[in-house]
Amino acid sequence: MKAIRVSLSAAVWAVVGFRQVLADVRIPAIPQGTEGLTDICIRVLNQALNCDASLNWATETNNFYSKKTIELLCTSNCRASLDGYMEQVKSACETSRYAGRDGFSYHAGYTAQLVWERFNILCTSNPAGENCNLLLGNLAGVDPETQQRTAAGDPSLMCNDCALSVVKTQVEMPLASNADISSALSSIASSCKTTVAVTPPPAASPPWVKVGTAPIATSTATSACAGKT
């Protein structure tokens, strides 16, 4: 999975729950005139999100993060902003693609999809409303600062509802899922003597990534709303 850098624009601060958080994050800056993308698509991709800066660096879904990081990242405002952003990207960019330096052609919303999936995986909660990343980190005895174990892990960790929910969330994501994760979920469910209902992600059409050169988009003068979501 590719590392994603998220840039911050001029400081726009918002007070949320008596915390001062940076609420102007972009994913990431796309230069106007990028071959394969229309001007409208680029403007939508470059709009600000009402999320904390942790959206930038809390990107490793296999890591366990601190309570402070999860509280800053997993806000209802950020979730709503990301969801609205994804809808606008789908509408403005449609089937637009750009050529990557690795020789592959990427859908215009590829990076946005990665960030959206990571957010949803890290912000998965159990029925009691507890964040699963925090709960599983505690059960595993992992220090969020060093990612090293400082205590013995709970032997029942893998059968915890949160463990199953997090893996299920990954399996249902178009970019995060793969055959190994699907197989792991089946094995865990079998070992825990339970079943997990999974909704497979729809096949992307056109695909998120493919070999070849991206088509050249025709710029349009049609206006689009591309403010902060």
Secondary structure as the mmCIF struct_conf table of DSSP 4:
data_model
#
loop_
_struct_conf.conf_type_id
_struct_conf.id
_struct_conf.beg_label_comp_id
_struct_conf.beg_label_asym_id
_struct_conf.beg_label_seq_id
_struct_conf.end_label_comp_id
_struct_conf.end_label_asym_id
_struct_conf.end_label_seq_id
STRN STRN1 SER A 7 LEU A 8
BEND BEND1 ALA A 10 ALA A 10
STRN STRN2 TRP A 13 VAL A 16
TURN_TY1_P TURN_TY1_P1 GLY A 17 PHE A 18
STRN STRN3 ARG A 19 LEU A 22
STRN STRN4 VAL A 25 ARG A 26
BEND BEND2 ILE A 27 ILE A 27
TURN_TY1_P TURN_TY1_P2 GLN A 32 GLY A 33
TURN_TY1_P TURN_TY1_P3 GLU A 35 GLY A 36
HELX_RH_AL_P HELX_RH_AL_P1 ASP A 39 LEU A 45
TURN_TY1_P TURN_TY1_P4 ASN A 46 ASN A 46
STRN STRN5 LEU A 49 LEU A 49
BEND BEND3 ASN A 50 ASN A 50
TURN_TY1_P TURN_TY1_P5 ALA A 53 ALA A 53
HELX_RH_AL_P HELX_RH_AL_P2 SER A 54 TRP A 57
TURN_TY1_P TURN_TY1_P6 THR A 61 ASN A 62
BEND BEND4 ASN A 63 ASN A 63
HELX_RH_AL_P HELX_RH_AL_P3 LYS A 67 LEU A 73
BEND BEND5 CYS A 74 CYS A 74
HELX_RH_AL_P HELX_RH_AL_P4 SER A 76 CYS A 93
TURN_TY1_P TURN_TY1_P7 GLU A 94 THR A 95
STRN STRN6 ARG A 97 ALA A 99
TURN_TY1_P TURN_TY1_P8 ARG A 101 ASP A 102
BEND BEND6 GLY A 103 GLY A 103
STRN STRN7 PHE A 104 HIS A 107
TURN_TY1_P TURN_TY1_P9 ALA A 108 GLY A 109
HELX_RH_AL_P HELX_RH_AL_P5 TYR A 110 LEU A 122
TURN_TY1_P TURN_TY1_P10 CYS A 123 CYS A 123
STRN STRN8 SER A 125 SER A 125
TURN_TY1_P TURN_TY1_P11 PRO A 127 ALA A 128
BEND BEND7 GLY A 129 GLY A 129
STRN STRN9 ASN A 131 ASN A 131
HELX_RH_AL_P HELX_RH_AL_P6 CYS A 132 ALA A 140
TURN_TY1_P TURN_TY1_P12 GLY A 141 GLY A 141
STRN STRN10 VAL A 142 ASP A 143
TURN_TY1_P TURN_TY1_P13 PRO A 144 GLN A 147
STRN STRN11 GLN A 148 ARG A 149
BEND BEND8 ALA A 151 ALA A 151
HELX_LH_PP_P HELX_LH_PP_P1 ALA A 152 ASP A 154
TURN_TY1_P TURN_TY1_P14 PRO A 155 SER A 156
HELX_RH_3T_P HELX_RH_3T_P1 LEU A 157 CYS A 159
BEND BEND9 ASN A 160 ASN A 160
HELX_RH_AL_P HELX_RH_AL_P7 ASP A 161 VAL A 171
TURN_TY1_P TURN_TY1_P15 GLU A 172 GLU A 172
BEND BEND10 MET A 173 MET A 173
TURN_TY1_P TURN_TY1_P16 PRO A 174 ALA A 176
HELX_RH_AL_P HELX_RH_AL_P8 ALA A 179 SER A 191
TURN_TY1_P TURN_TY1_P17 CYS A 192 LYS A 193
HELX_LH_PP_P HELX_LH_PP_P2 PRO A 200 ALA A 204
BEND BEND11 SER A 205 PRO A 206
BEND BEND12 TRP A 208 TRP A 208
STRN STRN12 VAL A 209 VAL A 211
BEND BEND13 GLY A 212 GLY A 212
HELX_LH_PP_P HELX_LH_PP_P3 THR A 213 SER A 219
BEND BEND14 GLY A 227 GLY A 227
#
